[in-house]
Amino acid sequence: MITVLARTVIIYTAVFGVMRLMGKRQLSDMQPFDLVVSLLIADSASAPITDGSIPLLYGLVPVLTLFLLHGFAAKLAMKSEPVRRIVNGSPVMLIREGVILEDALKAVSMTVFELFEQLRLKDVFSPVDVKYCIMETNGSLSAMKKEGGTQAERPSVLAVTDGAVVRGSLEAAGLNERELEAGLKKYADVKIKECLYVCIESDGRFVLQIKEGSRSGVPVRLSIGGAGG
């Protein structure tokens, strides 16, 4: 028991020191490279603690090696733009002037539903109110709202995502699929399957963006009466 306790204290001290030297960062702020190195350090350090037959150095040496490799890669990334792009990646613009960039969304393996979820965390409930939205290299989103954006009384409802109806949301808006299909056909001459997304705002207006390759990739806001916005 004393041996296990001593090994745990030694490994903990070593890992704690290494992580402090790597720099203060919350998990959510880590670059993928930092996260991978941290996970490898944790895995390497745990083996000598849980298995007394493994020499202590078998845990300390990998931890120190990973720390040195991380520092070497970080210095290279600071001095070289190509290396920085390889290690950290590059920011990706997902929305420009209210338009969702489908190719960019596919490049980062994000669905429209996930994009809307992340926007809501930024207090944004409609892409048309966004001037720019960028996925940073650590996976977080940065969003700049347009000046004079809409101030809705309640959040808009995401009724369609990537050509498929979000049934629970549609019911919450007091509509069924047939009514939605009829409304889109009448006021926008578009089918549900052609829509990248359809939102129903608190004032009853539709906000939709047609998929690229259909007829238009530009979002449009339509009132129930059919007047375009």
SEKEVO-688257 format. One record per residue (C-alpha): residue number from 1; residue in one letter; chain; x, y, z. Coordinates in Angstrom, 3 decimals. Example, Ala and Ser with C-alpha at 12.3 -4.5 7.8 and 13.67 -1.06 7.14 Angstrom:
<atoms>
<atom><i>1</i><aa>A</aa><ch>A</ch><px>12.300</px><py>-4.500</py><pz>7.800</pz></atom>
<atom><i>2</i><aa>S</aa><ch>A</ch><px>13.670</px><py>-1.060</py><pz>7.140</pz></atom>
</atoms>
This chain:
<atoms>
<atom><i>1</i><aa>M</aa><ch>A</ch><px>0.000</px><py>0.000</py><pz>0.000</pz></atom>
<atom><i>2</i><aa>I</aa><ch>A</ch><px>2.814</px><py>2.401</py><pz>0.897</pz></atom>
<atom><i>3</i><aa>T</aa><ch>A</ch><px>4.501</px><py>1.594</py><pz>-2.423</pz></atom>
<atom><i>4</i><aa>V</aa><ch>A</ch><px>1.340</px><py>2.352</py><pz>-4.405</pz></atom>
<atom><i>5</i><aa>L</aa><ch>A</ch><px>0.882</px><py>5.611</py><pz>-2.511</pz></atom>
<atom><i>6</i><aa>A</aa><ch>A</ch><px>4.473</px><py>6.679</py><pz>-3.143</pz></atom>
<atom><i>7</i><aa>R</aa><ch>A</ch><px>4.263</px><py>5.800</py><pz>-6.857</pz></atom>
<atom><i>8</i><aa>T</aa><ch>A</ch><px>1.008</px><py>7.737</py><pz>-7.161</pz></atom>
<atom><i>9</i><aa>V</aa><ch>A</ch><px>2.487</px><py>10.843</py><pz>-5.532</pz></atom>
<atom><i>10</i><aa>I</aa><ch>A</ch><px>5.571</px><py>10.713</py><pz>-7.790</pz></atom>
<atom><i>11</i><aa>I</aa><ch>A</ch><px>3.555</px><py>10.224</py><pz>-10.986</pz></atom>
<atom><i>12</i><aa>Y</aa><ch>A</ch><px>1.044</px><py>12.908</py><pz>-9.980</pz></atom>
<atom><i>13</i><aa>T</aa><ch>A</ch><px>3.808</px><py>15.407</py><pz>-9.257</pz></atom>
<atom><i>14</i><aa>A</aa><ch>A</ch><px>5.492</px><py>14.684</py><pz>-12.591</pz></atom>
<atom><i>15</i><aa>V</aa><ch>A</ch><px>2.274</px><py>14.947</py><pz>-14.621</pz></atom>
<atom><i>16</i><aa>F</aa><ch>A</ch><px>1.162</px><py>18.069</py><pz>-12.757</pz></atom>
<atom><i>17</i><aa>G</aa><ch>A</ch><px>4.500</px><py>19.740</py><pz>-13.437</pz></atom>
<atom><i>18</i><aa>V</aa><ch>A</ch><px>4.441</px><py>18.792</py><pz>-17.116</pz></atom>
<atom><i>19</i><aa>M</aa><ch>A</ch><px>0.873</px><py>20.034</py><pz>-17.619</pz></atom>
<atom><i>20</i><aa>R</aa><ch>A</ch><px>1.724</px><py>23.359</py><pz>-15.943</pz></atom>
<atom><i>21</i><aa>L</aa><ch>A</ch><px>4.760</px><py>23.759</py><pz>-18.171</pz></atom>
<atom><i>22</i><aa>M</aa><ch>A</ch><px>2.624</px><py>23.061</py><pz>-21.245</pz></atom>
<atom><i>23</i><aa>G</aa><ch>A</ch><px>0.562</px><py>26.125</py><pz>-20.334</pz></atom>
<atom><i>24</i><aa>K</aa><ch>A</ch><px>-2.738</px><py>26.940</py><pz>-18.631</pz></atom>
<atom><i>25</i><aa>R</aa><ch>A</ch><px>-5.675</px><py>25.918</py><pz>-20.785</pz></atom>
<atom><i>26</i><aa>Q</aa><ch>A</ch><px>-9.171</px><py>24.710</py><pz>-20.146</pz></atom>
<atom><i>27</i><aa>L</aa><ch>A</ch><px>-10.136</px><py>21.510</py><pz>-21.920</pz></atom>
<atom><i>28</i><aa>S</aa><ch>A</ch><px>-12.528</px><py>23.438</py><pz>-24.174</pz></atom>
<atom><i>29</i><aa>D</aa><ch>A</ch><px>-9.696</px><py>25.776</py><pz>-25.257</pz></atom>
<atom><i>30</i><aa>M</aa><ch>A</ch><px>-7.248</px><py>23.035</py><pz>-26.228</pz></atom>
<atom><i>31</i><aa>Q</aa><ch>A</ch><px>-6.124</px><py>22.531</py><pz>-29.774</pz></atom>
<atom><i>32</i><aa>P</aa><ch>A</ch><px>-6.560</px><py>18.929</py><pz>-31.022</pz></atom>
<atom><i>33</i><aa>F</aa><ch>A</ch><px>-2.777</px><py>18.440</py><pz>-30.850</pz></atom>
<atom><i>34</i><aa>D</aa><ch>A</ch><px>-2.697</px><py>19.566</py><pz>-27.200</pz></atom>
<atom><i>35</i><aa>L</aa><ch>A</ch><px>-5.619</px><py>17.298</py><pz>-26.340</pz></atom>
<atom><i>36</i><aa>V</aa><ch>A</ch><px>-4.007</px><py>14.231</py><pz>-27.939</pz></atom>
<atom><i>37</i><aa>V</aa><ch>A</ch><px>-0.738</px><py>14.825</py><pz>-26.088</pz></atom>
<atom><i>38</i><aa>S</aa><ch>A</ch><px>-2.611</px><py>15.311</py><pz>-22.794</pz></atom>
<atom><i>39</i><aa>L</aa><ch>A</ch><px>-4.522</px><py>12.055</py><pz>-23.264</pz></atom>
<atom><i>40</i><aa>L</aa><ch>A</ch><px>-1.328</px><py>10.169</py><pz>-24.102</pz></atom>
<atom><i>41</i><aa>I</aa><ch>A</ch><px>0.393</px><py>11.601</py><pz>-21.029</pz></atom>
<atom><i>42</i><aa>A</aa><ch>A</ch><px>-2.517</px><py>10.554</py><pz>-18.815</pz></atom>
<atom><i>43</i><aa>D</aa><ch>A</ch><px>-2.558</px><py>7.056</py><pz>-20.299</pz></atom>
<atom><i>44</i><aa>S</aa><ch>A</ch><px>1.215</px><py>6.605</py><pz>-20.002</pz></atom>
<atom><i>45</i><aa>A</aa><ch>A</ch><px>1.253</px><py>7.848</py><pz>-16.416</pz></atom>
<atom><i>46</i><aa>S</aa><ch>A</ch><px>-1.605</px><py>5.621</py><pz>-15.241</pz></atom>
<atom><i>47</i><aa>A</aa><ch>A</ch><px>0.064</px><py>2.301</py><pz>-16.118</pz></atom>
<atom><i>48</i><aa>P</aa><ch>A</ch><px>2.753</px><py>2.293</py><pz>-13.348</pz></atom>
<atom><i>49</i><aa>I</aa><ch>A</ch><px>0.136</px><py>3.329</py><pz>-10.774</pz></atom>
<atom><i>50</i><aa>T</aa><ch>A</ch><px>-2.312</px><py>0.533</py><pz>-11.497</pz></atom>
<atom><i>51</i><aa>D</aa><ch>A</ch><px>0.307</px><py>-2.157</py><pz>-12.193</pz></atom>
<atom><i>52</i><aa>G</aa><ch>A</ch><px>3.059</px><py>-2.477</py><pz>-9.597</pz></atom>
<atom><i>53</i><aa>S</aa><ch>A</ch><px>5.090</px><py>-4.777</py><pz>-11.846</pz></atom>
<atom><i>54</i><aa>I</aa><ch>A</ch><px>5.757</px><py>-1.904</py><pz>-14.273</pz></atom>
<atom><i>55</i><aa>P</aa><ch>A</ch><px>8.884</px><py>0.094</py><pz>-13.350</pz></atom>
<atom><i>56</i><aa>L</aa><ch>A</ch><px>8.216</px><py>3.680</py><pz>-12.377</pz></atom>
<atom><i>57</i><aa>L</aa><ch>A</ch><px>10.514</px><py>4.933</py><pz>-15.123</pz></atom>
<atom><i>58</i><aa>Y</aa><ch>A</ch><px>8.233</px><py>3.284</py><pz>-17.704</pz></atom>
<atom><i>59</i><aa>G</aa><ch>A</ch><px>5.671</px><py>5.916</py><pz>-16.780</pz></atom>
<atom><i>60</i><aa>L</aa><ch>A</ch><px>7.971</px><py>8.897</py><pz>-16.273</pz></atom>
<atom><i>61</i><aa>V</aa><ch>A</ch><px>10.016</px><py>8.510</py><pz>-19.462</pz></atom>
<atom><i>62</i><aa>P</aa><ch>A</ch><px>7.013</px><py>8.570</py><pz>-21.859</pz></atom>
<atom><i>63</i><aa>V</aa><ch>A</ch><px>5.566</px><py>11.574</py><pz>-19.998</pz></atom>
<atom><i>64</i><aa>L</aa><ch>A</ch><px>8.792</px><py>13.562</py><pz>-20.306</pz></atom>
<atom><i>65</i><aa>T</aa><ch>A</ch><px>9.273</px><py>12.449</py><pz>-23.932</pz></atom>
<atom><i>66</i><aa>L</aa><ch>A</ch><px>5.770</px><py>13.588</py><pz>-24.885</pz></atom>
<atom><i>67</i><aa>F</aa><ch>A</ch><px>6.376</px><py>16.890</py><pz>-23.122</pz></atom>
<atom><i>68</i><aa>L</aa><ch>A</ch><px>9.583</px><py>17.491</py><pz>-25.089</pz></atom>
<atom><i>69</i><aa>L</aa><ch>A</ch><px>7.932</px><py>16.516</py><pz>-28.388</pz></atom>
<atom><i>70</i><aa>H</aa><ch>A</ch><px>5.017</px><py>18.849</py><pz>-27.625</pz></atom>
<atom><i>71</i><aa>G</aa><ch>A</ch><px>7.394</px><py>21.724</py><pz>-26.903</pz></atom>
<atom><i>72</i><aa>F</aa><ch>A</ch><px>9.386</px><py>21.069</py><pz>-30.078</pz></atom>
<atom><i>73</i><aa>A</aa><ch>A</ch><px>6.240</px><py>20.975</py><pz>-32.233</pz></atom>
<atom><i>74</i><aa>A</aa><ch>A</ch><px>4.885</px><py>24.121</py><pz>-30.563</pz></atom>
<atom><i>75</i><aa>K</aa><ch>A</ch><px>8.089</px><py>26.059</py><pz>-31.312</pz></atom>
<atom><i>76</i><aa>L</aa><ch>A</ch><px>8.045</px><py>24.887</py><pz>-34.920</pz></atom>
<atom><i>77</i><aa>A</aa><ch>A</ch><px>4.410</px><py>25.989</py><pz>-35.229</pz></atom>
<atom><i>78</i><aa>M</aa><ch>A</ch><px>5.317</px><py>29.446</py><pz>-33.906</pz></atom>
<atom><i>79</i><aa>K</aa><ch>A</ch><px>7.994</px><py>29.915</py><pz>-36.571</pz></atom>
<atom><i>80</i><aa>S</aa><ch>A</ch><px>6.408</px><py>28.190</py><pz>-39.567</pz></atom>
<atom><i>81</i><aa>E</aa><ch>A</ch><px>2.953</px><py>28.870</py><pz>-41.032</pz></atom>
<atom><i>82</i><aa>P</aa><ch>A</ch><px>2.777</px><py>25.485</py><pz>-42.868</pz></atom>
<atom><i>83</i><aa>V</aa><ch>A</ch><px>3.642</px><py>23.618</py><pz>-39.666</pz></atom>
<atom><i>84</i><aa>R</aa><ch>A</ch><px>1.104</px><py>25.697</py><pz>-37.729</pz></atom>
<atom><i>85</i><aa>R</aa><ch>A</ch><px>-1.618</px><py>24.729</py><pz>-40.213</pz></atom>
<atom><i>86</i><aa>I</aa><ch>A</ch><px>-0.684</px><py>21.055</py><pz>-39.858</pz></atom>
<atom><i>87</i><aa>V</aa><ch>A</ch><px>-0.527</px><py>21.123</py><pz>-36.056</pz></atom>
<atom><i>88</i><aa>N</aa><ch>A</ch><px>-3.392</px><py>23.500</py><pz>-35.263</pz></atom>
<atom><i>89</i><aa>G</aa><ch>A</ch><px>-5.415</px><py>23.602</py><pz>-38.471</pz></atom>
<atom><i>90</i><aa>S</aa><ch>A</ch><px>-7.057</px><py>26.770</py><pz>-39.802</pz></atom>
<atom><i>91</i><aa>P</aa><ch>A</ch><px>-10.262</px><py>28.635</py><pz>-38.901</pz></atom>
<atom><i>92</i><aa>V</aa><ch>A</ch><px>-13.198</px><py>27.847</py><pz>-41.201</pz></atom>
<atom><i>93</i><aa>M</aa><ch>A</ch><px>-15.932</px><py>30.330</py><pz>-42.081</pz></atom>
<atom><i>94</i><aa>L</aa><ch>A</ch><px>-19.348</px><py>28.677</py><pz>-41.810</pz></atom>
<atom><i>95</i><aa>I</aa><ch>A</ch><px>-21.669</px><py>31.670</py><pz>-42.360</pz></atom>
<atom><i>96</i><aa>R</aa><ch>A</ch><px>-21.056</px><py>34.770</py><pz>-44.457</pz></atom>
<atom><i>97</i><aa>E</aa><ch>A</ch><px>-23.629</px><py>37.581</py><pz>-44.582</pz></atom>
<atom><i>98</i><aa>G</aa><ch>A</ch><px>-26.385</px><py>35.282</py><pz>-43.316</pz></atom>
<atom><i>99</i><aa>V</aa><ch>A</ch><px>-25.641</px><py>32.498</py><pz>-45.809</pz></atom>
<atom><i>100</i><aa>I</aa><ch>A</ch><px>-24.636</px><py>29.067</py><pz>-44.511</pz></atom>
<atom><i>101</i><aa>L</aa><ch>A</ch><px>-21.668</px><py>27.804</py><pz>-46.516</pz></atom>
<atom><i>102</i><aa>E</aa><ch>A</ch><px>-22.553</px><py>24.185</py><pz>-47.189</pz></atom>
<atom><i>103</i><aa>D</aa><ch>A</ch><px>-19.119</px><py>23.106</py><pz>-48.416</pz></atom>
<atom><i>104</i><aa>A</aa><ch>A</ch><px>-17.503</px><py>24.532</py><pz>-45.283</pz></atom>
<atom><i>105</i><aa>L</aa><ch>A</ch><px>-20.075</px><py>22.789</py><pz>-43.099</pz></atom>
<atom><i>106</i><aa>K</aa><ch>A</ch><px>-19.275</px><py>19.470</py><pz>-44.774</pz></atom>
<atom><i>107</i><aa>A</aa><ch>A</ch><px>-15.532</px><py>20.110</py><pz>-44.432</pz></atom>
<atom><i>108</i><aa>V</aa><ch>A</ch><px>-15.816</px><py>20.316</py><pz>-40.637</pz></atom>
<atom><i>109</i><aa>S</aa><ch>A</ch><px>-18.315</px><py>17.414</py><pz>-40.469</pz></atom>
<atom><i>110</i><aa>M</aa><ch>A</ch><px>-21.007</px><py>19.547</py><pz>-38.851</pz></atom>
<atom><i>111</i><aa>T</aa><ch>A</ch><px>-24.716</px><py>19.190</py><pz>-39.489</pz></atom>
<atom><i>112</i><aa>V</aa><ch>A</ch><px>-27.136</px><py>22.094</py><pz>-39.835</pz></atom>
<atom><i>113</i><aa>F</aa><ch>A</ch><px>-28.790</px><py>20.977</py><pz>-36.594</pz></atom>
<atom><i>114</i><aa>E</aa><ch>A</ch><px>-25.449</px><py>21.137</py><pz>-34.740</pz></atom>
<atom><i>115</i><aa>L</aa><ch>A</ch><px>-24.714</px><py>24.558</py><pz>-36.221</pz></atom>
<atom><i>116</i><aa>F</aa><ch>A</ch><px>-28.040</px><py>25.907</py><pz>-34.986</pz></atom>
<atom><i>117</i><aa>E</aa><ch>A</ch><px>-27.363</px><py>24.414</py><pz>-31.562</pz></atom>
<atom><i>118</i><aa>Q</aa><ch>A</ch><px>-23.986</px><py>26.156</py><pz>-31.345</pz></atom>
<atom><i>119</i><aa>L</aa><ch>A</ch><px>-25.485</px><py>29.439</py><pz>-32.562</pz></atom>
<atom><i>120</i><aa>R</aa><ch>A</ch><px>-28.137</px><py>29.309</py><pz>-29.835</pz></atom>
<atom><i>121</i><aa>L</aa><ch>A</ch><px>-25.317</px><py>29.083</py><pz>-27.276</pz></atom>
<atom><i>122</i><aa>K</aa><ch>A</ch><px>-24.189</px><py>32.431</py><pz>-28.708</pz></atom>
<atom><i>123</i><aa>D</aa><ch>A</ch><px>-27.719</px><py>33.867</py><pz>-28.284</pz></atom>
<atom><i>124</i><aa>V</aa><ch>A</ch><px>-28.278</px><py>33.715</py><pz>-32.048</pz></atom>
<atom><i>125</i><aa>F</aa><ch>A</ch><px>-31.471</px><py>32.033</py><pz>-33.221</pz></atom>
<atom><i>126</i><aa>S</aa><ch>A</ch><px>-31.386</px><py>32.619</py><pz>-36.971</pz></atom>
<atom><i>127</i><aa>P</aa><ch>A</ch><px>-28.434</px><py>32.426</py><pz>-39.395</pz></atom>
<atom><i>128</i><aa>V</aa><ch>A</ch><px>-29.792</px><py>35.393</py><pz>-41.368</pz></atom>
<atom><i>129</i><aa>D</aa><ch>A</ch><px>-28.927</px><py>37.604</py><pz>-38.396</pz></atom>
<atom><i>130</i><aa>V</aa><ch>A</ch><px>-25.263</px><py>36.538</py><pz>-38.551</pz></atom>
<atom><i>131</i><aa>K</aa><ch>A</ch><px>-22.696</px><py>38.569</py><pz>-40.461</pz></atom>
<atom><i>132</i><aa>Y</aa><ch>A</ch><px>-19.896</px><py>36.074</py><pz>-39.970</pz></atom>
<atom><i>133</i><aa>C</aa><ch>A</ch><px>-19.597</px><py>32.757</py><pz>-38.136</pz></atom>
<atom><i>134</i><aa>I</aa><ch>A</ch><px>-16.222</px><py>31.043</py><pz>-37.897</pz></atom>
<atom><i>135</i><aa>M</aa><ch>A</ch><px>-15.210</px><py>27.692</py><pz>-36.465</pz></atom>
<atom><i>136</i><aa>E</aa><ch>A</ch><px>-11.947</px><py>28.272</py><pz>-34.627</pz></atom>
<atom><i>137</i><aa>T</aa><ch>A</ch><px>-9.094</px><py>25.775</py><pz>-34.605</pz></atom>
<atom><i>138</i><aa>N</aa><ch>A</ch><px>-10.128</px><py>24.471</py><pz>-31.169</pz></atom>
<atom><i>139</i><aa>G</aa><ch>A</ch><px>-13.633</px><py>23.653</py><pz>-32.437</pz></atom>
<atom><i>140</i><aa>S</aa><ch>A</ch><px>-15.460</px><py>26.582</py><pz>-30.841</pz></atom>
<atom><i>141</i><aa>L</aa><ch>A</ch><px>-17.615</px><py>29.000</py><pz>-32.830</pz></atom>
<atom><i>142</i><aa>S</aa><ch>A</ch><px>-17.207</px><py>32.767</py><pz>-33.076</pz></atom>
<atom><i>143</i><aa>A</aa><ch>A</ch><px>-20.225</px><py>34.676</py><pz>-34.369</pz></atom>
<atom><i>144</i><aa>M</aa><ch>A</ch><px>-20.643</px><py>38.335</py><pz>-35.316</pz></atom>
<atom><i>145</i><aa>K</aa><ch>A</ch><px>-24.237</px><py>39.528</py><pz>-35.510</pz></atom>
<atom><i>146</i><aa>K</aa><ch>A</ch><px>-25.443</px><py>41.917</py><pz>-38.163</pz></atom>
<atom><i>147</i><aa>E</aa><ch>A</ch><px>-26.223</px><py>45.450</py><pz>-37.049</pz></atom>
<atom><i>148</i><aa>G</aa><ch>A</ch><px>-29.920</px><py>45.881</py><pz>-36.388</pz></atom>
<atom><i>149</i><aa>G</aa><ch>A</ch><px>-30.590</px><py>42.139</py><pz>-36.239</pz></atom>
<atom><i>150</i><aa>T</aa><ch>A</ch><px>-34.025</px><py>40.908</py><pz>-35.282</pz></atom>
<atom><i>151</i><aa>Q</aa><ch>A</ch><px>-35.019</px><py>40.883</py><pz>-31.622</pz></atom>
<atom><i>152</i><aa>A</aa><ch>A</ch><px>-37.612</px><py>38.115</py><pz>-31.445</pz></atom>
<atom><i>153</i><aa>E</aa><ch>A</ch><px>-39.985</px><py>37.645</py><pz>-28.537</pz></atom>
<atom><i>154</i><aa>R</aa><ch>A</ch><px>-39.159</px><py>33.951</py><pz>-28.501</pz></atom>
<atom><i>155</i><aa>P</aa><ch>A</ch><px>-36.649</px><py>31.689</py><pz>-30.291</pz></atom>
<atom><i>156</i><aa>S</aa><ch>A</ch><px>-37.332</px><py>30.623</py><pz>-33.864</pz></atom>
<atom><i>157</i><aa>V</aa><ch>A</ch><px>-38.232</px><py>26.989</py><pz>-34.492</pz></atom>
<atom><i>158</i><aa>L</aa><ch>A</ch><px>-36.014</px><py>24.841</py><pz>-36.704</pz></atom>
<atom><i>159</i><aa>A</aa><ch>A</ch><px>-38.635</px><py>22.999</py><pz>-38.739</pz></atom>
<atom><i>160</i><aa>V</aa><ch>A</ch><px>-36.459</px><py>21.513</py><pz>-41.494</pz></atom>
<atom><i>161</i><aa>T</aa><ch>A</ch><px>-32.789</px><py>20.590</py><pz>-41.532</pz></atom>
<atom><i>162</i><aa>D</aa><ch>A</ch><px>-30.984</px><py>19.260</py><pz>-44.592</pz></atom>
<atom><i>163</i><aa>G</aa><ch>A</ch><px>-34.233</px><py>18.472</py><pz>-46.377</pz></atom>
<atom><i>164</i><aa>A</aa><ch>A</ch><px>-35.781</px><py>16.529</py><pz>-43.474</pz></atom>
<atom><i>165</i><aa>V</aa><ch>A</ch><px>-38.605</px><py>17.642</py><pz>-41.198</pz></atom>
<atom><i>166</i><aa>V</aa><ch>A</ch><px>-37.850</px><py>18.077</py><pz>-37.487</pz></atom>
<atom><i>167</i><aa>R</aa><ch>A</ch><px>-41.213</px><py>16.738</py><pz>-36.356</pz></atom>
<atom><i>168</i><aa>G</aa><ch>A</ch><px>-41.101</px><py>17.750</py><pz>-32.703</pz></atom>
<atom><i>169</i><aa>S</aa><ch>A</ch><px>-40.219</px><py>21.338</py><pz>-33.602</pz></atom>
<atom><i>170</i><aa>L</aa><ch>A</ch><px>-42.878</px><py>21.466</py><pz>-36.298</pz></atom>
<atom><i>171</i><aa>E</aa><ch>A</ch><px>-45.541</px><py>20.341</py><pz>-33.845</pz></atom>
<atom><i>172</i><aa>A</aa><ch>A</ch><px>-44.348</px><py>22.954</py><pz>-31.353</pz></atom>
<atom><i>173</i><aa>A</aa><ch>A</ch><px>-44.973</px><py>25.586</py><pz>-34.042</pz></atom>
<atom><i>174</i><aa>G</aa><ch>A</ch><px>-48.539</px><py>24.311</py><pz>-34.464</pz></atom>
<atom><i>175</i><aa>L</aa><ch>A</ch><px>-48.015</px><py>22.970</py><pz>-37.990</pz></atom>
<atom><i>176</i><aa>N</aa><ch>A</ch><px>-47.940</px><py>19.593</py><pz>-39.664</pz></atom>
<atom><i>177</i><aa>E</aa><ch>A</ch><px>-45.788</px><py>18.454</py><pz>-42.580</pz></atom>
<atom><i>178</i><aa>R</aa><ch>A</ch><px>-48.583</px><py>18.889</py><pz>-45.126</pz></atom>
<atom><i>179</i><aa>E</aa><ch>A</ch><px>-49.205</px><py>22.508</py><pz>-44.075</pz></atom>
<atom><i>180</i><aa>L</aa><ch>A</ch><px>-45.499</px><py>23.280</py><pz>-44.175</pz></atom>
<atom><i>181</i><aa>E</aa><ch>A</ch><px>-45.124</px><py>21.713</py><pz>-47.611</pz></atom>
<atom><i>182</i><aa>A</aa><ch>A</ch><px>-48.106</px><py>23.709</py><pz>-48.886</pz></atom>
<atom><i>183</i><aa>G</aa><ch>A</ch><px>-46.788</px><py>26.964</py><pz>-47.438</pz></atom>
<atom><i>184</i><aa>L</aa><ch>A</ch><px>-43.339</px><py>26.495</py><pz>-48.945</pz></atom>
<atom><i>185</i><aa>K</aa><ch>A</ch><px>-44.825</px><py>25.610</py><pz>-52.313</pz></atom>
<atom><i>186</i><aa>K</aa><ch>A</ch><px>-47.188</px><py>28.584</py><pz>-52.317</pz></atom>
<atom><i>187</i><aa>Y</aa><ch>A</ch><px>-44.855</px><py>31.307</py><pz>-51.083</pz></atom>
<atom><i>188</i><aa>A</aa><ch>A</ch><px>-41.415</px><py>30.097</py><pz>-52.224</pz></atom>
<atom><i>189</i><aa>D</aa><ch>A</ch><px>-42.164</px><py>27.468</py><pz>-54.865</pz></atom>
<atom><i>190</i><aa>V</aa><ch>A</ch><px>-39.816</px><py>25.065</py><pz>-53.123</pz></atom>
<atom><i>191</i><aa>K</aa><ch>A</ch><px>-40.107</px><py>21.546</py><pz>-51.704</pz></atom>
<atom><i>192</i><aa>I</aa><ch>A</ch><px>-39.028</px><py>20.481</py><pz>-48.239</pz></atom>
<atom><i>193</i><aa>K</aa><ch>A</ch><px>-36.307</px><py>18.193</py><pz>-49.599</pz></atom>
<atom><i>194</i><aa>E</aa><ch>A</ch><px>-34.749</px><py>21.158</py><pz>-51.446</pz></atom>
<atom><i>195</i><aa>C</aa><ch>A</ch><px>-34.270</px><py>23.186</py><pz>-48.246</pz></atom>
<atom><i>196</i><aa>L</aa><ch>A</ch><px>-31.028</px><py>23.306</py><pz>-46.318</pz></atom>
<atom><i>197</i><aa>Y</aa><ch>A</ch><px>-33.086</px><py>24.600</py><pz>-43.412</pz></atom>
<atom><i>198</i><aa>V</aa><ch>A</ch><px>-36.436</px><py>26.184</py><pz>-42.641</pz></atom>
<atom><i>199</i><aa>C</aa><ch>A</ch><px>-37.046</px><py>28.233</py><pz>-39.510</pz></atom>
<atom><i>200</i><aa>I</aa><ch>A</ch><px>-40.378</px><py>29.533</py><pz>-38.292</pz></atom>
<atom><i>201</i><aa>E</aa><ch>A</ch><px>-39.925</px><py>32.794</py><pz>-36.428</pz></atom>
<atom><i>202</i><aa>S</aa><ch>A</ch><px>-41.960</px><py>34.059</py><pz>-33.510</pz></atom>
<atom><i>203</i><aa>D</aa><ch>A</ch><px>-43.944</px><py>36.374</py><pz>-35.817</pz></atom>
<atom><i>204</i><aa>G</aa><ch>A</ch><px>-44.921</px><py>33.450</py><pz>-38.064</pz></atom>
<atom><i>205</i><aa>R</aa><ch>A</ch><px>-42.562</px><py>34.210</py><pz>-40.923</pz></atom>
<atom><i>206</i><aa>F</aa><ch>A</ch><px>-40.538</px><py>31.505</py><pz>-42.654</pz></atom>
<atom><i>207</i><aa>V</aa><ch>A</ch><px>-36.770</px><py>31.809</py><pz>-42.989</pz></atom>
<atom><i>208</i><aa>L</aa><ch>A</ch><px>-35.285</px><py>29.310</py><pz>-45.402</pz></atom>
<atom><i>209</i><aa>Q</aa><ch>A</ch><px>-32.181</px><py>28.577</py><pz>-47.393</pz></atom>
<atom><i>210</i><aa>I</aa><ch>A</ch><px>-32.325</px><py>26.342</py><pz>-50.441</pz></atom>
<atom><i>211</i><aa>K</aa><ch>A</ch><px>-29.563</px><py>23.773</py><pz>-50.852</pz></atom>
<atom><i>212</i><aa>E</aa><ch>A</ch><px>-26.690</px><py>24.539</py><pz>-53.164</pz></atom>
<atom><i>213</i><aa>G</aa><ch>A</ch><px>-27.242</px><py>22.982</py><pz>-56.570</pz></atom>
<atom><i>214</i><aa>S</aa><ch>A</ch><px>-31.003</px><py>23.428</py><pz>-56.368</pz></atom>
<atom><i>215</i><aa>R</aa><ch>A</ch><px>-31.938</px><py>26.958</py><pz>-57.376</pz></atom>
<atom><i>216</i><aa>S</aa><ch>A</ch><px>-30.388</px><py>29.352</py><pz>-54.891</pz></atom>
<atom><i>217</i><aa>G</aa><ch>A</ch><px>-28.122</px><py>29.240</py><pz>-51.874</pz></atom>
<atom><i>218</i><aa>V</aa><ch>A</ch><px>-29.257</px><py>32.618</py><pz>-50.543</pz></atom>
<atom><i>219</i><aa>P</aa><ch>A</ch><px>-31.588</px><py>32.641</py><pz>-47.512</pz></atom>
<atom><i>220</i><aa>V</aa><ch>A</ch><px>-34.982</px><py>34.321</py><pz>-47.797</pz></atom>
<atom><i>221</i><aa>R</aa><ch>A</ch><px>-37.490</px><py>35.508</py><pz>-45.222</pz></atom>
<atom><i>222</i><aa>L</aa><ch>A</ch><px>-41.154</px><py>35.128</py><pz>-46.167</pz></atom>
<atom><i>223</i><aa>S</aa><ch>A</ch><px>-44.257</px><py>36.270</py><pz>-44.386</pz></atom>
<atom><i>224</i><aa>I</aa><ch>A</ch><px>-47.312</px><py>34.047</py><pz>-44.204</pz></atom>
<atom><i>225</i><aa>G</aa><ch>A</ch><px>-48.939</px><py>36.428</py><pz>-46.615</pz></atom>
<atom><i>226</i><aa>G</aa><ch>A</ch><px>-46.233</px><py>35.650</py><pz>-49.154</pz></atom>
<atom><i>227</i><aa>A</aa><ch>A</ch><px>-44.295</px><py>38.930</py><pz>-49.138</pz></atom>
<atom><i>228</i><aa>G</aa><ch>A</ch><px>-40.567</px><py>38.396</py><pz>-49.432</pz></atom>
<atom><i>229</i><aa>G</aa><ch>A</ch><px>-38.081</px><py>39.745</py><pz>-46.851</pz></atom>
</atoms>
